[in-house]
């Protein structure tokens, strides 16, 4: 059976890069006038030529987002369970070669962190950990979900790629959605960023969304780490991946995130700088191409950008995020995976959203229904 790996093999990185850079304003203008967009239209909308149409694209993005999602922003917060990791990733503070204090939350500590999030009004949480099979494997995750499930309406996860059977077990335990980022689709350089550990297996990670689709999760989230390689080319391949998944696993909802490389302990500097204007163009391109796609904005981004993106395409936002295990209550000094930029509280963000005429949604649905 054909997988995305087979589709990816039909494309050449440099050829796509040349096509993006060679796009003309006339081509972009024609795309913006089309009623239905395809993946090649997305390519044109992320091109340098499309930057001249950003105002038009932003207005169209606002209309399409309100039409599909209304004037609402779904709120969530991450809960980091562990910073133990067996991988070397040159851009991550949790990388095994960083000599840092490692911590994995106990049952009591998990519930202490949860109590702080509940007091903020958080109903949707994202569980995050490093990739360490022995200390934070499937049994650990299932136990954490068992503890947290009665207290939150929605549990999403972002940790190491697992087998199909493991994903089915997590779905049965009550996991709503799974986020998995390829980091970069540039196969030739992927190993340079992931020289050691299970994550160095490009194809196993690439096949992960297929396993998620087969497990029939309600939603899956994709993205690339913006700053490793050319953001335009990587984003094209990420959209190509989403396009494939939506056609094959049509029962599943999809979201896209935009993690820009942020400062962290021992990491490399970004190879490619992505400006706020670039990121806005990318968000607009995703929305105009795909009206059903959820667009998630994290606290990696600065306050000014997050305030403006509320009415320009965002559907989901985190707030008051701590990116270290125990960061809310247990161990506030432990190492963060990366530095956040927007440090405002959950209530402050909710107020900003309301002031812009939007509704912050803490709970949008319940498994009981």
C-alpha positions in Angstrom: 0.0 0.0 0.0 1.4 3.4 -1.0 2.4 5.7 1.9 3.6 9.2 2.1 7.2 7.9 1.9 6.4 6.9 -1.7 4.9 10.4 -2.5 7.9 12.2 -0.9 10.3 10.1 -3.1 8.7 11.7 -6.2 9.9 15.2 -5.2 13.3 16.8 -5.2 14.2 19.4 -2.6 16.1 21.7 -4.9 13.5 21.5 -7.7 10.8 22.6 -5.2 13.1 25.4 -3.9 13.7 26.6 -7.5 10.0 26.6 -8.3 9.1 28.6 -5.1 11.8 31.1 -5.8 10.8 31.4 -9.5 7.1 32.1 -8.9 5.8 35.3 -10.4 3.3 37.9 -9.1 1.0 37.0 -12.0 0.9 33.4 -10.9 0.1 34.4 -7.3 -2.6 36.7 -8.4 -4.2 34.0 -10.5 -4.1 31.6 -7.5 -5.8 34.1 -5.2 -8.7 34.5 -7.7 -9.3 30.7 -7.8 -12.2 29.3 -5.8 -10.6 25.9 -4.9 -6.9 25.7 -4.2 -4.5 22.7 -4.5 -1.0 21.9 -3.2 0.7 23.7 -6.1 -1.3 26.8 -5.3 0.0 26.6 -1.7 3.5 26.5 -3.1 2.9 29.8 -4.9 1.4 31.4 -1.9 4.5 30.8 0.2 6.8 32.2 -2.5 8.7 35.5 -2.2 6.4 36.8 -5.0 3.4 36.3 -2.7 4.7 38.7 -0.1 3.5 41.6 -2.3 -0.1 40.3 -1.8 0.1 39.9 2.0 -2.6 42.4 2.8 -5.0 40.8 0.4 -4.1 37.3 1.8 -4.6 38.5 5.4 -8.0 39.8 4.7 -9.0 36.6 2.9 -7.6 34.6 5.8 -9.7 36.5 8.3 -12.9 35.9 6.3 -12.2 32.2 5.8 -11.3 31.6 9.4 -14.4 33.3 10.8 -16.6 31.5 8.2 -15.3 28.1 9.3 -14.4 28.5 13.0 -16.3 31.6 14.1 -14.7 34.2 16.3 -13.4 31.7 18.8 -9.9 30.7 20.1 -9.5 27.3 21.7 -7.2 27.5 24.7 -4.8 24.9 26.0 -1.6 24.5 28.1 1.3 22.1 28.0 2.2 19.8 30.9 5.8 18.6 30.7 6.1 15.1 32.2 9.9 14.5 31.7 13.0 16.0 30.3 14.8 12.6 30.1 15.8 11.8 26.5 17.9 9.2 24.7 18.3 11.3 21.5 20.9 13.8 20.4 19.0 16.7 18.7 21.2 19.7 18.0 18.4 22.2 18.5 16.8 20.9 21.8 17.6 21.6 25.4 16.6 18.1 26.4 19.3 16.5 24.1 21.0 13.6 25.9 24.5 15.2 25.4 23.4 18.3 27.5 24.7 17.8 31.0 21.5 18.9 32.8 19.5 17.8 35.8 17.0 15.2 34.5 13.5 14.9 36.0 10.5 12.7 35.5 7.3 13.6 37.4 6.0 11.1 40.0 2.2 10.5 40.4 2.0 13.1 43.2 4.0 15.6 41.1 1.8 15.1 38.1 -1.3 15.9 40.2 0.3 18.9 41.7 1.0 20.3 38.3 -2.5 19.4 37.2 -4.0 21.3 40.2 -2.3 24.5 39.1 -3.5 24.2 35.5 -7.0 23.5 36.8 -6.9 26.6 38.9 -6.1 28.6 35.8 -9.3 27.2 34.2 -7.4 24.9 31.8 -9.6 22.1 30.4 -7.4 21.1 27.4 -3.9 19.9 28.2 -1.0 18.8 26.0 1.3 16.2 27.6 4.9 16.5 26.6 8.1 14.5 27.4 11.5 13.7 26.0 12.1 10.4 24.2 13.3 7.9 26.8 11.7 4.4 26.4 12.9 3.0 29.7 11.8 5.8 32.0 8.9 7.3 30.0 7.6 4.5 27.9 4.0 3.5 27.1 3.2 2.3 30.7 4.3 5.6 32.1 2.1 7.5 29.6 -0.9 5.3 30.2 -0.6 5.8 34.0 -0.3 9.6 33.6 -3.4 9.6 31.4 -5.3 7.5 33.9 -4.5 10.0 36.6 -5.4 13.1 34.5 -8.4 11.9 32.5 -11.0 12.6 35.3 -9.8 16.2 35.6 -9.5 17.4 32.0 -12.0 17.4 29.1 -9.3 16.9 26.5 -5.8 15.3 26.6 -3.4 15.6 23.7 0.1 14.2 23.6 3.4 15.1 22.1 6.2 12.6 22.6 8.2 9.9 20.9 6.7 8.1 17.9 5.2 4.7 18.9 3.9 1.6 17.3 0.4 1.2 16.0 -0.6 -1.0 18.9 0.7 1.5 21.4 -1.3 4.3 19.7 -4.4 2.2 19.9 -3.9 1.7 23.6 -3.5 5.4 24.1 -6.6 6.2 22.1 -8.5 3.7 24.2 -7.2 5.3 27.4 -8.8 8.6 26.3 -6.2 10.5 24.3 -7.9 13.0 21.9 -5.1 14.0 19.6 -1.4 13.5 18.9 1.2 16.0 17.7 4.2 14.8 15.8 6.7 17.0 14.0 9.0 15.8 11.3 11.3 18.8 12.2 12.6 18.8 8.6 11.6 16.9 5.4 15.1 17.4 4.0 16.2 13.8 4.1 19.8 14.5 3.2 20.5 16.7 6.2 18.1 15.1 8.7 20.8 13.0 10.2 23.0 16.0 10.9 20.3 17.4 13.3 19.6 13.9 14.8 22.9 12.1 15.0 22.0 9.6 17.8 18.9 7.9 19.1 15.6 6.6 17.8 14.7 10.0 16.4 17.6 9.6 13.9 15.4 7.2 11.9 13.9 9.5 9.3 11.5 7.0 7.9 10.1 5.7 11.2 9.2 9.3 12.1 7.8 10.0 8.6 5.5 7.0 8.9 4.1 8.1 12.3 1.1 10.0 11.0 0.1 6.9 9.0 0.0 4.9 12.3 -2.0 7.7 13.9 -4.5 7.6 11.1 -4.8 3.8 11.3 -5.4 4.2 15.1 -8.2 6.6 14.2 -7.3 9.4 16.5 -9.8 12.3 16.5 -7.1 14.8 15.5 -3.4 14.9 14.7 -1.1 17.9 14.5 1.9 18.3 12.1 4.6 20.9 11.7 8.3 21.6 11.0 10.9 23.3 13.1 11.1 26.6 11.4 14.8 27.7 11.3 16.5 24.4 10.6 16.1 24.5 6.8 14.5 26.8 4.2 11.1 27.4 5.8 9.3 27.7 2.5 10.5 24.3 1.2 9.9 22.5 4.5 6.4 24.0 4.7 5.6 22.9 1.2 6.4 19.3 2.2 4.5 19.6 5.4 1.4 20.7 3.5 2.0 17.9 1.0 2.0 15.5 4.0 -1.3 17.0 5.3 -2.9 16.8 1.9 -2.0 13.1 1.7 -3.3 12.4 5.2 -6.6 14.2 4.7 -7.4 12.2 1.6 -6.5 8.9 3.2 -7.6 9.3 6.8 -10.6 11.6 6.2 -12.3 10.9 9.5 -9.4 12.6 11.4 -9.1 16.4 11.9 -5.8 18.1 11.3 -3.9 21.0 12.8 -0.6 22.7 12.0 1.8 24.4 14.4 4.6 26.8 13.7 7.5 26.2 16.1 10.2 28.7 15.3 13.6 27.8 16.7 14.0 29.4 20.1 16.9 29.8 22.5 17.7 26.7 24.6 20.6 25.1 26.5 23.3 23.9 24.1 21.4 24.3 20.8 22.5 25.5 17.4 21.6 28.9 16.0 18.9 29.0 13.3 20.2 28.3 9.8 17.3 30.3 8.3 15.7 33.4 9.9 12.0 33.6 9.6 10.5 37.1 10.3 7.1 37.8 11.7 6.0 38.9 8.3 7.1 35.5 6.8 5.2 33.6 9.5 2.1 35.6 8.8 2.4 34.8 5.1 2.8 31.1 5.9 -0.3 31.1 8.1 -2.3 32.9 5.5 -1.2 30.4 2.8 -2.3 27.5 5.0 -5.7 29.0 5.6 -6.4 30.0 2.0 -5.3 26.6 0.8 -7.2 24.6 3.5 -10.2 26.1 5.2 -10.7 23.1 7.6 -7.1 23.1 9.0 -6.7 24.2 12.6 -3.9 26.7 13.2 -2.2 26.6 16.5 0.0 29.4 17.9 2.3 28.7 20.9 4.0 31.0 23.5 7.2 30.7 21.4 5.8 33.8 19.6 6.0 37.3 21.0 3.1 39.2 22.6 2.6 41.6 19.7 2.5 38.8 17.1 0.1 36.7 19.2 -2.2 39.6 19.8 -2.6 40.4 16.1 -2.8 36.7 14.9 -6.0 36.3 17.0 -8.0 37.9 14.2 -5.8 36.7 11.4 -6.1 32.9 11.3 -5.4 31.4 14.7 -7.9 28.9 16.0 -5.9 27.5 19.0 -3.5 29.1 21.4 -1.5 28.1 24.4 -1.0 30.4 27.4 1.1 30.6 30.6 3.2 27.7 29.3 6.0 26.1 31.2 8.4 24.0 29.1 10.1 22.2 32.0 8.8 19.2 34.0 7.4 20.5 37.2 7.5 24.1 35.9 4.1 25.1 37.3 4.5 24.0 40.9 7.1 21.3 41.6 10.4 22.4 40.2 10.3 25.9 38.7 14.1 26.0 38.3 14.5 22.8 36.1 15.7 23.3 32.6 13.2 24.4 29.9 13.1 22.7 26.6 13.1 26.1 25.0 12.5 29.7 26.1 9.0 31.0 25.8 8.4 34.5 24.5 4.9 35.4 25.7 5.0 35.1 29.5 1.5 36.5 30.2 -1.0 34.5 32.4 -3.9 32.5 31.1 -6.4 35.2 32.3 -4.4 38.0 30.7 -4.5 36.2 27.3 -8.2 35.5 27.7 -8.8 39.2 28.3 -6.8 40.2 25.2 -8.9 37.7 23.1 -12.1 39.1 24.4 -11.0 42.7 23.8 -10.5 41.8 20.1 -14.0 40.6 19.9 -13.3 36.9 20.1 -14.3 34.2 22.6 -11.6 32.2 24.4 -13.0 28.6 24.6 -11.7 26.5 27.5 -13.8 23.4 26.7 -15.2 22.9 23.2 -16.6 19.3 23.5 -16.9 16.3 25.8 -16.2 12.6 25.1 -19.5 11.8 26.8 -21.3 13.3 23.9 
